[in-house]
Amino acid sequence: NCQQAFLMRLQKIFAMSGSSSIVAMKKAVQQLRLEAGLNRVKVSQAAADLQRFCIQNAQQDPLLNGMTSSNNPFRPHTVCAFL
């Protein structure tokens, strides 16, 4: 699976460059090295971090708790008419 993903990524990079020249290959290798160096987090850890963040910040979330009409930027504006 990893090798297939690697080959698919190479094909995508070549398709974007429009050629299979040495320059395109160097760019592909450079991009793959960049991606290989990224710090990866397991999905289970990311989900746990996201859940913890949501629980910690739930009190300040206006979508969960609502907001006063004076602080609501989406409230209907009153019309001021001069006669």
PDB file of N, CA, C and O in Angstrom:
ATOM      1  N   ASN A   1       0.824  -1.205   0.000  1.00  0.00           N
ATOM      2  CA  ASN A   1       0.000   0.000   0.000  1.00  0.00           C
ATOM      3  C   ASN A   1       0.864   1.263   0.000  1.00  0.00           C
ATOM      4  O   ASN A   1       0.568   2.224  -0.711  1.00  0.00           O
ATOM      5  N   CYS A   2       1.905   1.254   0.782  1.00  0.00           N
ATOM      6  CA  CYS A   2       2.783   2.419   0.867  1.00  0.00           C
ATOM      7  C   CYS A   2       3.489   2.647  -0.470  1.00  0.00           C
ATOM      8  O   CYS A   2       3.637   3.782  -0.925  1.00  0.00           O
ATOM      9  N   GLN A   3       3.920   1.551  -1.087  1.00  0.00           N
ATOM     10  CA  GLN A   3       4.595   1.672  -2.370  1.00  0.00           C
ATOM     11  C   GLN A   3       3.623   2.156  -3.444  1.00  0.00           C
ATOM     12  O   GLN A   3       3.998   2.959  -4.298  1.00  0.00           O
ATOM     13  N   GLN A   4       2.374   1.673  -3.409  1.00  0.00           N
ATOM     14  CA  GLN A   4       1.372   2.119  -4.372  1.00  0.00           C
ATOM     15  C   GLN A   4       1.077   3.603  -4.186  1.00  0.00           C
ATOM     16  O   GLN A   4       0.941   4.338  -5.165  1.00  0.00           O
ATOM     17  N   ALA A   5       0.979   4.042  -2.946  1.00  0.00           N
ATOM     18  CA  ALA A   5       0.740   5.457  -2.674  1.00  0.00           C
ATOM     19  C   ALA A   5       1.899   6.302  -3.173  1.00  0.00           C
ATOM     20  O   ALA A   5       1.695   7.391  -3.711  1.00  0.00           O
ATOM     21  N   PHE A   6       3.110   5.803  -2.995  1.00  0.00           N
ATOM     22  CA  PHE A   6       4.297   6.506  -3.476  1.00  0.00           C
ATOM     23  C   PHE A   6       4.259   6.654  -4.998  1.00  0.00           C
ATOM     24  O   PHE A   6       4.501   7.738  -5.529  1.00  0.00           O
ATOM     25  N   LEU A   7       3.953   5.561  -5.691  1.00  0.00           N
ATOM     26  CA  LEU A   7       3.909   5.600  -7.150  1.00  0.00           C
ATOM     27  C   LEU A   7       2.779   6.493  -7.653  1.00  0.00           C
ATOM     28  O   LEU A   7       2.950   7.210  -8.639  1.00  0.00           O
ATOM     29  N   MET A   8       1.634   6.454  -6.990  1.00  0.00           N
ATOM     30  CA  MET A   8       0.523   7.317  -7.389  1.00  0.00           C
ATOM     31  C   MET A   8       0.895   8.774  -7.198  1.00  0.00           C
ATOM     32  O   MET A   8       0.548   9.620  -8.022  1.00  0.00           O
ATOM     33  N   ARG A   9       1.602   9.072  -6.113  1.00  0.00           N
ATOM     34  CA  ARG A   9       2.034  10.446  -5.845  1.00  0.00           C
ATOM     35  C   ARG A   9       3.019  10.908  -6.923  1.00  0.00           C
ATOM     36  O   ARG A   9       2.939  12.043  -7.393  1.00  0.00           O
ATOM     37  N   LEU A  10       3.942  10.034  -7.309  1.00  0.00           N
ATOM     38  CA  LEU A  10       4.887  10.376  -8.370  1.00  0.00           C
ATOM     39  C   LEU A  10       4.161  10.649  -9.684  1.00  0.00           C
ATOM     40  O   LEU A  10       4.477  11.614 -10.380  1.00  0.00           O
ATOM     41  N   GLN A  11       3.198   9.811 -10.020  1.00  0.00           N
ATOM     42  CA  GLN A  11       2.443  10.001 -11.255  1.00  0.00           C
ATOM     43  C   GLN A  11       1.694  11.330 -11.237  1.00  0.00           C
ATOM     44  O   GLN A  11       1.617  12.024 -12.250  1.00  0.00           O
ATOM     45  N   LYS A  12       1.152  11.670 -10.089  1.00  0.00           N
ATOM     46  CA  LYS A  12       0.421  12.933  -9.967  1.00  0.00           C
ATOM     47  C   LYS A  12       1.370  14.119 -10.167  1.00  0.00           C
ATOM     48  O   LYS A  12       1.026  15.082 -10.853  1.00  0.00           O
ATOM     49  N   ILE A  13       2.543  14.050  -9.579  1.00  0.00           N
ATOM     50  CA  ILE A  13       3.520  15.140  -9.718  1.00  0.00           C
ATOM     51  C   ILE A  13       3.953  15.267 -11.172  1.00  0.00           C
ATOM     52  O   ILE A  13       4.067  16.381 -11.683  1.00  0.00           O
ATOM     53  N   PHE A  14       4.200  14.134 -11.855  1.00  0.00           N
ATOM     54  CA  PHE A  14       4.586  14.189 -13.257  1.00  0.00           C
ATOM     55  C   PHE A  14       3.468  14.742 -14.120  1.00  0.00           C
ATOM     56  O   PHE A  14       3.721  15.509 -15.049  1.00  0.00           O
ATOM     57  N   ALA A  15       2.239  14.362 -13.824  1.00  0.00           N
ATOM     58  CA  ALA A  15       1.102  14.866 -14.598  1.00  0.00           C
ATOM     59  C   ALA A  15       0.977  16.373 -14.438  1.00  0.00           C
ATOM     60  O   ALA A  15       0.639  17.073 -15.393  1.00  0.00           O
ATOM     61  N   MET A  16       1.245  16.873 -13.247  1.00  0.00           N
ATOM     62  CA  MET A  16       1.152  18.308 -12.992  1.00  0.00           C
ATOM     63  C   MET A  16       2.278  19.053 -13.721  1.00  0.00           C
ATOM     64  O   MET A  16       2.075  20.174 -14.188  1.00  0.00           O
ATOM     65  N   SER A  17       3.442  18.445 -13.820  1.00  0.00           N
ATOM     66  CA  SER A  17       4.568  19.122 -14.448  1.00  0.00           C
ATOM     67  C   SER A  17       4.495  19.039 -15.969  1.00  0.00           C
ATOM     68  O   SER A  17       5.097  19.860 -16.662  1.00  0.00           O
ATOM     69  N   GLY A  18       3.765  18.056 -16.494  1.00  0.00           N
ATOM     70  CA  GLY A  18       3.608  17.934 -17.927  1.00  0.00           C
ATOM     71  C   GLY A  18       4.757  17.229 -18.615  1.00  0.00           C
ATOM     72  O   GLY A  18       4.759  17.130 -19.842  1.00  0.00           O
ATOM     73  N   SER A  19       5.725  16.739 -17.878  1.00  0.00           N
ATOM     74  CA  SER A  19       6.834  16.020 -18.501  1.00  0.00           C
ATOM     75  C   SER A  19       7.464  15.076 -17.499  1.00  0.00           C
ATOM     76  O   SER A  19       7.193  15.141 -16.300  1.00  0.00           O
ATOM     77  N   SER A  20       8.309  14.197 -18.012  1.00  0.00           N
ATOM     78  CA  SER A  20       9.024  13.275 -17.121  1.00  0.00           C
ATOM     79  C   SER A  20      10.515  13.561 -17.184  1.00  0.00           C
ATOM     80  O   SER A  20      11.333  12.643 -17.124  1.00  0.00           O
ATOM     81  N   SER A  21      10.860  14.808 -17.302  1.00  0.00           N
ATOM     82  CA  SER A  21      12.263  15.203 -17.420  1.00  0.00           C
ATOM     83  C   SER A  21      12.981  15.082 -16.083  1.00  0.00           C
ATOM     84  O   SER A  21      12.369  14.812 -15.049  1.00  0.00           O
ATOM     85  N   ILE A  22      14.270  15.284 -16.128  1.00  0.00           N
ATOM     86  CA  ILE A  22      15.100  15.253 -14.916  1.00  0.00           C
ATOM     87  C   ILE A  22      14.652  16.323 -13.934  1.00  0.00           C
ATOM     88  O   ILE A  22      14.620  16.089 -12.726  1.00  0.00           O
ATOM     89  N   VAL A  23      14.308  17.488 -14.447  1.00  0.00           N
ATOM     90  CA  VAL A  23      13.866  18.587 -13.580  1.00  0.00           C
ATOM     91  C   VAL A  23      12.601  18.179 -12.833  1.00  0.00           C
ATOM     92  O   VAL A  23      12.480  18.412 -11.631  1.00  0.00           O
ATOM     93  N   ALA A  24      11.657  17.566 -13.555  1.00  0.00           N
ATOM     94  CA  ALA A  24      10.413  17.130 -12.917  1.00  0.00           C
ATOM     95  C   ALA A  24      10.689  16.057 -11.873  1.00  0.00           C
ATOM     96  O   ALA A  24      10.069  16.041 -10.810  1.00  0.00           O
ATOM     97  N   MET A  25      11.615  15.166 -12.179  1.00  0.00           N
ATOM     98  CA  MET A  25      11.964  14.112 -11.215  1.00  0.00           C
ATOM     99  C   MET A  25      12.604  14.705  -9.966  1.00  0.00           C
ATOM    100  O   MET A  25      12.307  14.270  -8.853  1.00  0.00           O
ATOM    101  N   LYS A  26      13.470  15.684 -10.138  1.00  0.00           N
ATOM    102  CA  LYS A  26      14.090  16.332  -8.979  1.00  0.00           C
ATOM    103  C   LYS A  26      13.047  17.029  -8.126  1.00  0.00           C
ATOM    104  O   LYS A  26      13.100  16.971  -6.897  1.00  0.00           O
ATOM    105  N   LYS A  27      12.088  17.696  -8.783  1.00  0.00           N
ATOM    106  CA  LYS A  27      11.012  18.338  -8.034  1.00  0.00           C
ATOM    107  C   LYS A  27      10.183  17.307  -7.286  1.00  0.00           C
ATOM    108  O   LYS A  27       9.776  17.534  -6.147  1.00  0.00           O
ATOM    109  N   ALA A  28       9.937  16.177  -7.928  1.00  0.00           N
ATOM    110  CA  ALA A  28       9.156  15.115  -7.291  1.00  0.00           C
ATOM    111  C   ALA A  28       9.880  14.585  -6.061  1.00  0.00           C
ATOM    112  O   ALA A  28       9.271  14.412  -5.006  1.00  0.00           O
ATOM    113  N   VAL A  29      11.161  14.330  -6.193  1.00  0.00           N
ATOM    114  CA  VAL A  29      11.948  13.828  -5.067  1.00  0.00           C
ATOM    115  C   VAL A  29      11.986  14.858  -3.942  1.00  0.00           C
ATOM    116  O   VAL A  29      11.858  14.506  -2.769  1.00  0.00           O
ATOM    117  N   GLN A  30      12.159  16.121  -4.298  1.00  0.00           N
ATOM    118  CA  GLN A  30      12.176  17.176  -3.287  1.00  0.00           C
ATOM    119  C   GLN A  30      10.839  17.236  -2.539  1.00  0.00           C
ATOM    120  O   GLN A  30      10.816  17.355  -1.314  1.00  0.00           O
ATOM    121  N   GLN A  31       9.729  17.153  -3.278  1.00  0.00           N
ATOM    122  CA  GLN A  31       8.414  17.182  -2.652  1.00  0.00           C
ATOM    123  C   GLN A  31       8.199  15.968  -1.760  1.00  0.00           C
ATOM    124  O   GLN A  31       7.671  16.101  -0.656  1.00  0.00           O
ATOM    125  N   LEU A  32       8.597  14.800  -2.216  1.00  0.00           N
ATOM    126  CA  LEU A  32       8.437  13.590  -1.419  1.00  0.00           C
ATOM    127  C   LEU A  32       9.296  13.631  -0.164  1.00  0.00           C
ATOM    128  O   LEU A  32       8.865  13.164   0.890  1.00  0.00           O
ATOM    129  N   ARG A  33      10.499  14.181  -0.255  1.00  0.00           N
ATOM    130  CA  ARG A  33      11.331  14.323   0.940  1.00  0.00           C
ATOM    131  C   ARG A  33      10.686  15.265   1.943  1.00  0.00           C
ATOM    132  O   ARG A  33      10.722  15.027   3.150  1.00  0.00           O
ATOM    133  N   LEU A  34      10.094  16.338   1.427  1.00  0.00           N
ATOM    134  CA  LEU A  34       9.397  17.281   2.297  1.00  0.00           C
ATOM    135  C   LEU A  34       8.239  16.593   3.021  1.00  0.00           C
ATOM    136  O   LEU A  34       8.069  16.747   4.230  1.00  0.00           O
ATOM    137  N   GLU A  35       7.450  15.834   2.263  1.00  0.00           N
ATOM    138  CA  GLU A  35       6.309  15.142   2.853  1.00  0.00           C
ATOM    139  C   GLU A  35       6.750  14.048   3.822  1.00  0.00           C
ATOM    140  O   GLU A  35       6.085  13.817   4.833  1.00  0.00           O
ATOM    141  N   ALA A  36       7.846  13.379   3.533  1.00  0.00           N
ATOM    142  CA  ALA A  36       8.334  12.315   4.413  1.00  0.00           C
ATOM    143  C   ALA A  36       8.818  12.884   5.745  1.00  0.00           C
ATOM    144  O   ALA A  36       8.789  12.195   6.765  1.00  0.00           O
ATOM    145  N   GLY A  37       9.261  14.136   5.736  1.00  0.00           N
ATOM    146  CA  GLY A  37       9.775  14.750   6.954  1.00  0.00           C
ATOM    147  C   GLY A  37       8.703  15.341   7.854  1.00  0.00           C
ATOM    148  O   GLY A  37       9.010  15.809   8.951  1.00  0.00           O
ATOM    149  N   LEU A  38       7.444  15.328   7.408  1.00  0.00           N
ATOM    150  CA  LEU A  38       6.373  15.901   8.226  1.00  0.00           C
ATOM    151  C   LEU A  38       6.117  15.052   9.458  1.00  0.00           C
ATOM    152  O   LEU A  38       6.190  13.825   9.407  1.00  0.00           O
ATOM    153  N   ASN A  39       5.820  15.712  10.558  1.00  0.00           N
ATOM    154  CA  ASN A  39       5.479  15.019  11.786  1.00  0.00           C
ATOM    155  C   ASN A  39       4.038  14.536  11.684  1.00  0.00           C
ATOM    156  O   ASN A  39       3.126  15.341  11.502  1.00  0.00           O
ATOM    157  N   ARG A  40       3.831  13.255  11.797  1.00  0.00           N
ATOM    158  CA  ARG A  40       2.496  12.684  11.654  1.00  0.00           C
ATOM    159  C   ARG A  40       1.952  12.283  13.017  1.00  0.00           C
ATOM    160  O   ARG A  40       2.687  11.851  13.905  1.00  0.00           O
ATOM    161  N   VAL A  41       0.644  12.441  13.152  1.00  0.00           N
ATOM    162  CA  VAL A  41      -0.037  12.094  14.393  1.00  0.00           C
ATOM    163  C   VAL A  41      -1.073  11.033  14.061  1.00  0.00           C
ATOM    164  O   VAL A  41      -1.753  11.129  13.040  1.00  0.00           O
ATOM    165  N   LYS A  42      -1.198  10.027  14.910  1.00  0.00           N
ATOM    166  CA  LYS A  42      -2.199   8.992  14.682  1.00  0.00           C
ATOM    167  C   LYS A  42      -3.591   9.611  14.759  1.00  0.00           C
ATOM    168  O   LYS A  42      -3.824  10.557  15.511  1.00  0.00           O
ATOM    169  N   VAL A  43      -4.500   9.069  13.977  1.00  0.00           N
ATOM    170  CA  VAL A  43      -5.867   9.586  13.944  1.00  0.00           C
ATOM    171  C   VAL A  43      -6.508   9.490  15.326  1.00  0.00           C
ATOM    172  O   VAL A  43      -7.235  10.395  15.733  1.00  0.00           O
ATOM    173  N   SER A  44      -6.251   8.421  16.038  1.00  0.00           N
ATOM    174  CA  SER A  44      -6.834   8.259  17.368  1.00  0.00           C
ATOM    175  C   SER A  44      -6.347   9.360  18.312  1.00  0.00           C
ATOM    176  O   SER A  44      -7.117   9.867  19.128  1.00  0.00           O
ATOM    177  N   GLN A  45      -5.074   9.727  18.200  1.00  0.00           N
ATOM    178  CA  GLN A  45      -4.533  10.797  19.043  1.00  0.00           C
ATOM    179  C   GLN A  45      -5.108  12.144  18.640  1.00  0.00           C
ATOM    180  O   GLN A  45      -5.451  12.949  19.507  1.00  0.00           O
ATOM    181  N   ALA A  46      -5.222  12.409  17.341  1.00  0.00           N
ATOM    182  CA  ALA A  46      -5.797  13.668  16.866  1.00  0.00           C
ATOM    183  C   ALA A  46      -7.254  13.786  17.301  1.00  0.00           C
ATOM    184  O   ALA A  46      -7.693  14.866  17.699  1.00  0.00           O
ATOM    185  N   ALA A  47      -8.007  12.694  17.230  1.00  0.00           N
ATOM    186  CA  ALA A  47      -9.411  12.708  17.648  1.00  0.00           C
ATOM    187  C   ALA A  47      -9.530  12.978  19.146  1.00  0.00           C
ATOM    188  O   ALA A  47     -10.404  13.730  19.578  1.00  0.00           O
ATOM    189  N   ALA A  48      -8.659  12.371  19.929  1.00  0.00           N
ATOM    190  CA  ALA A  48      -8.684  12.596  21.376  1.00  0.00           C
ATOM    191  C   ALA A  48      -8.337  14.049  21.708  1.00  0.00           C
ATOM    192  O   ALA A  48      -8.956  14.654  22.584  1.00  0.00           O
ATOM    193  N   ASP A  49      -7.347  14.608  21.006  1.00  0.00           N
ATOM    194  CA  ASP A  49      -6.971  16.009  21.218  1.00  0.00           C
ATOM    195  C   ASP A  49      -8.113  16.944  20.836  1.00  0.00           C
ATOM    196  O   ASP A  49      -8.386  17.913  21.543  1.00  0.00           O
ATOM    197  N   LEU A  50      -8.773  16.660  19.733  1.00  0.00           N
ATOM    198  CA  LEU A  50      -9.891  17.486  19.287  1.00  0.00           C
ATOM    199  C   LEU A  50     -11.054  17.416  20.275  1.00  0.00           C
ATOM    200  O   LEU A  50     -11.677  18.432  20.581  1.00  0.00           O
ATOM    201  N   GLN A  51     -11.340  16.229  20.765  1.00  0.00           N
ATOM    202  CA  GLN A  51     -12.414  16.068  21.750  1.00  0.00           C
ATOM    203  C   GLN A  51     -12.078  16.830  23.030  1.00  0.00           C
ATOM    204  O   GLN A  51     -12.942  17.500  23.597  1.00  0.00           O
ATOM    205  N   ARG A  52     -10.852  16.734  23.479  1.00  0.00           N
ATOM    206  CA  ARG A  52     -10.422  17.442  24.695  1.00  0.00           C
ATOM    207  C   ARG A  52     -10.533  18.966  24.495  1.00  0.00           C
ATOM    208  O   ARG A  52     -10.990  19.676  25.391  1.00  0.00           O
ATOM    209  N   PHE A  53     -10.122  19.456  23.337  1.00  0.00           N
ATOM    210  CA  PHE A  53     -10.224  20.877  23.036  1.00  0.00           C
ATOM    211  C   PHE A  53     -11.683  21.338  23.049  1.00  0.00           C
ATOM    212  O   PHE A  53     -12.004  22.384  23.614  1.00  0.00           O
ATOM    213  N   CYS A  54     -12.553  20.559  22.428  1.00  0.00           N
ATOM    214  CA  CYS A  54     -13.978  20.934  22.386  1.00  0.00           C
ATOM    215  C   CYS A  54     -14.584  20.978  23.785  1.00  0.00           C
ATOM    216  O   CYS A  54     -15.348  21.889  24.107  1.00  0.00           O
ATOM    217  N   ILE A  55     -14.250  20.015  24.598  1.00  0.00           N
ATOM    218  CA  ILE A  55     -14.786  19.992  25.968  1.00  0.00           C
ATOM    219  C   ILE A  55     -14.250  21.166  26.774  1.00  0.00           C
ATOM    220  O   ILE A  55     -15.001  21.785  27.527  1.00  0.00           O
ATOM    221  N   GLN A  56     -12.967  21.486  26.632  1.00  0.00           N
ATOM    222  CA  GLN A  56     -12.372  22.588  27.388  1.00  0.00           C
ATOM    223  C   GLN A  56     -12.942  23.939  26.985  1.00  0.00           C
ATOM    224  O   GLN A  56     -13.024  24.840  27.820  1.00  0.00           O
ATOM    225  N   ASN A  57     -13.341  24.103  25.721  1.00  0.00           N
ATOM    226  CA  ASN A  57     -13.793  25.398  25.225  1.00  0.00           C
ATOM    227  C   ASN A  57     -15.302  25.488  25.018  1.00  0.00           C
ATOM    228  O   ASN A  57     -15.790  26.454  24.430  1.00  0.00           O
ATOM    229  N   ALA A  58     -16.035  24.503  25.488  1.00  0.00           N
ATOM    230  CA  ALA A  58     -17.483  24.483  25.275  1.00  0.00           C
ATOM    231  C   ALA A  58     -18.179  25.660  25.956  1.00  0.00           C
ATOM    232  O   ALA A  58     -19.186  26.151  25.445  1.00  0.00           O
ATOM    233  N   GLN A  59     -17.671  26.116  27.083  1.00  0.00           N
ATOM    234  CA  GLN A  59     -18.325  27.217  27.809  1.00  0.00           C
ATOM    235  C   GLN A  59     -18.279  28.526  27.032  1.00  0.00           C
ATOM    236  O   GLN A  59     -19.166  29.364  27.193  1.00  0.00           O
ATOM    237  N   GLN A  60     -17.274  28.718  26.200  1.00  0.00           N
ATOM    238  CA  GLN A  60     -17.133  29.962  25.449  1.00  0.00           C
ATOM    239  C   GLN A  60     -17.718  29.876  24.047  1.00  0.00           C
ATOM    240  O   GLN A  60     -17.632  30.846  23.294  1.00  0.00           O
ATOM    241  N   ASP A  61     -18.306  28.750  23.674  1.00  0.00           N
ATOM    242  CA  ASP A  61     -18.807  28.555  22.321  1.00  0.00           C
ATOM    243  C   ASP A  61     -20.222  29.123  22.177  1.00  0.00           C
ATOM    244  O   ASP A  61     -21.157  28.594  22.777  1.00  0.00           O
ATOM    245  N   PRO A  62     -20.393  30.192  21.392  1.00  0.00           N
ATOM    246  CA  PRO A  62     -21.723  30.791  21.247  1.00  0.00           C
ATOM    247  C   PRO A  62     -22.696  29.895  20.489  1.00  0.00           C
ATOM    248  O   PRO A  62     -23.906  30.077  20.616  1.00  0.00           O
ATOM    249  N   LEU A  63     -22.215  28.944  19.714  1.00  0.00           N
ATOM    250  CA  LEU A  63     -23.117  28.023  19.030  1.00  0.00           C
ATOM    251  C   LEU A  63     -23.733  27.020  19.992  1.00  0.00           C
ATOM    252  O   LEU A  63     -24.833  26.521  19.754  1.00  0.00           O
ATOM    253  N   LEU A  64     -23.034  26.727  21.069  1.00  0.00           N
ATOM    254  CA  LEU A  64     -23.572  25.811  22.071  1.00  0.00           C
ATOM    255  C   LEU A  64     -24.390  26.537  23.134  1.00  0.00           C
ATOM    256  O   LEU A  64     -25.408  26.022  23.595  1.00  0.00           O
ATOM    257  N   ASN A  65     -23.948  27.725  23.521  1.00  0.00           N
ATOM    258  CA  ASN A  65     -24.559  28.437  24.640  1.00  0.00           C
ATOM    259  C   ASN A  65     -25.437  29.606  24.223  1.00  0.00           C
ATOM    260  O   ASN A  65     -26.148  30.171  25.054  1.00  0.00           O
ATOM    261  N   GLY A  66     -25.400  29.968  22.980  1.00  0.00           N
ATOM    262  CA  GLY A  66     -26.156  31.125  22.536  1.00  0.00           C
ATOM    263  C   GLY A  66     -25.422  32.402  22.915  1.00  0.00           C
ATOM    264  O   GLY A  66     -24.373  32.363  23.557  1.00  0.00           O
ATOM    265  N   MET A  67     -25.981  33.524  22.512  1.00  0.00           N
ATOM    266  CA  MET A  67     -25.382  34.808  22.857  1.00  0.00           C
ATOM    267  C   MET A  67     -26.489  35.816  23.072  1.00  0.00           C
ATOM    268  O   MET A  67     -27.620  35.641  22.617  1.00  0.00           O
ATOM    269  N   THR A  68     -26.140  36.851  23.763  1.00  0.00           N
ATOM    270  CA  THR A  68     -27.128  37.893  24.002  1.00  0.00           C
ATOM    271  C   THR A  68     -27.392  38.638  22.699  1.00  0.00           C
ATOM    272  O   THR A  68     -26.533  38.693  21.820  1.00  0.00           O
ATOM    273  N   SER A  69     -28.576  39.205  22.585  1.00  0.00           N
ATOM    274  CA  SER A  69     -28.919  39.884  21.336  1.00  0.00           C
ATOM    275  C   SER A  69     -28.043  41.112  21.106  1.00  0.00           C
ATOM    276  O   SER A  69     -27.817  41.497  19.958  1.00  0.00           O
ATOM    277  N   SER A  70     -27.552  41.727  22.165  1.00  0.00           N
ATOM    278  CA  SER A  70     -26.697  42.909  21.985  1.00  0.00           C
ATOM    279  C   SER A  70     -25.326  42.536  21.413  1.00  0.00           C
ATOM    280  O   SER A  70     -24.682  43.365  20.770  1.00  0.00           O
ATOM    281  N   ASN A  71     -24.877  41.300  21.639  1.00  0.00           N
ATOM    282  CA  ASN A  71     -23.576  40.850  21.127  1.00  0.00           C
ATOM    283  C   ASN A  71     -23.696  40.093  19.810  1.00  0.00           C
ATOM    284  O   ASN A  71     -22.681  39.705  19.232  1.00  0.00           O
ATOM    285  N   ASN A  72     -24.906  39.879  19.329  1.00  0.00           N
ATOM    286  CA  ASN A  72     -25.117  39.079  18.137  1.00  0.00           C
ATOM    287  C   ASN A  72     -24.955  39.935  16.882  1.00  0.00           C
ATOM    288  O   ASN A  72     -25.783  40.812  16.634  1.00  0.00           O
ATOM    289  N   PRO A  73     -23.918  39.706  16.089  1.00  0.00           N
ATOM    290  CA  PRO A  73     -23.718  40.511  14.881  1.00  0.00           C
ATOM    291  C   PRO A  73     -24.722  40.171  13.776  1.00  0.00           C
ATOM    292  O   PRO A  73     -24.819  40.902  12.791  1.00  0.00           O
ATOM    293  N   PHE A  74     -25.467  39.076  13.924  1.00  0.00           N
ATOM    294  CA  PHE A  74     -26.406  38.647  12.895  1.00  0.00           C
ATOM    295  C   PHE A  74     -27.858  38.984  13.224  1.00  0.00           C
ATOM    296  O   PHE A  74     -28.772  38.574  12.509  1.00  0.00           O
ATOM    297  N   ARG A  75     -28.064  39.721  14.293  1.00  0.00           N
ATOM    298  CA  ARG A  75     -29.439  40.066  14.666  1.00  0.00           C
ATOM    299  C   ARG A  75     -30.025  41.006  13.621  1.00  0.00           C
ATOM    300  O   ARG A  75     -29.287  41.759  12.986  1.00  0.00           O
ATOM    301  N   PRO A  76     -31.315  40.974  13.437  1.00  0.00           N
ATOM    302  CA  PRO A  76     -31.937  41.897  12.504  1.00  0.00           C
ATOM    303  C   PRO A  76     -31.770  43.325  12.993  1.00  0.00           C
ATOM    304  O   PRO A  76     -32.008  43.620  14.164  1.00  0.00           O
ATOM    305  N   HIS A  77     -31.365  44.197  12.106  1.00  0.00           N
ATOM    306  CA  HIS A  77     -31.166  45.580  12.468  1.00  0.00           C
ATOM    307  C   HIS A  77     -32.498  46.320  12.473  1.00  0.00           C
ATOM    308  O   HIS A  77     -33.362  46.083  11.629  1.00  0.00           O
ATOM    309  N   THR A  78     -32.643  47.200  13.418  1.00  0.00           N
ATOM    310  CA  THR A  78     -33.854  48.013  13.449  1.00  0.00           C
ATOM    311  C   THR A  78     -33.732  49.126  12.419  1.00  0.00           C
ATOM    312  O   THR A  78     -32.645  49.638  12.149  1.00  0.00           O
ATOM    313  N   VAL A  79     -34.843  49.474  11.870  1.00  0.00           N
ATOM    314  CA  VAL A  79     -34.851  50.511  10.862  1.00  0.00           C
ATOM    315  C   VAL A  79     -35.137  51.836  11.544  1.00  0.00           C
ATOM    316  O   VAL A  79     -36.075  51.957  12.333  1.00  0.00           O
ATOM    317  N   CYS A  80     -34.332  52.805  11.237  1.00  0.00           N
ATOM    318  CA  CYS A  80     -34.530  54.145  11.799  1.00  0.00           C
ATOM    319  C   CYS A  80     -35.078  55.023  10.677  1.00  0.00           C
ATOM    320  O   CYS A  80     -34.390  55.297   9.694  1.00  0.00           O
ATOM    321  N   ALA A  81     -36.299  55.448  10.837  1.00  0.00           N
ATOM    322  CA  ALA A  81     -36.905  56.237   9.771  1.00  0.00           C
ATOM    323  C   ALA A  81     -37.235  57.631  10.306  1.00  0.00           C
ATOM    324  O   ALA A  81     -37.805  57.784  11.386  1.00  0.00           O
ATOM    325  N   PHE A  82     -36.873  58.612   9.543  1.00  0.00           N
ATOM    326  CA  PHE A  82     -37.218  59.988   9.894  1.00  0.00           C
ATOM    327  C   PHE A  82     -38.397  60.408   9.017  1.00  0.00           C
ATOM    328  O   PHE A  82     -38.388  60.222   7.800  1.00  0.00           O
ATOM    329  N   LEU A  83     -39.381  60.964   9.651  1.00  0.00           N
ATOM    330  CA  LEU A  83     -40.551  61.435   8.897  1.00  0.00           C
ATOM    331  C   LEU A  83     -40.493  62.877   8.622  1.00  0.00           C
ATOM    332  O   LEU A  83     -41.402  63.424   7.998  1.00  0.00           O
TER     333      LEU A  83
END
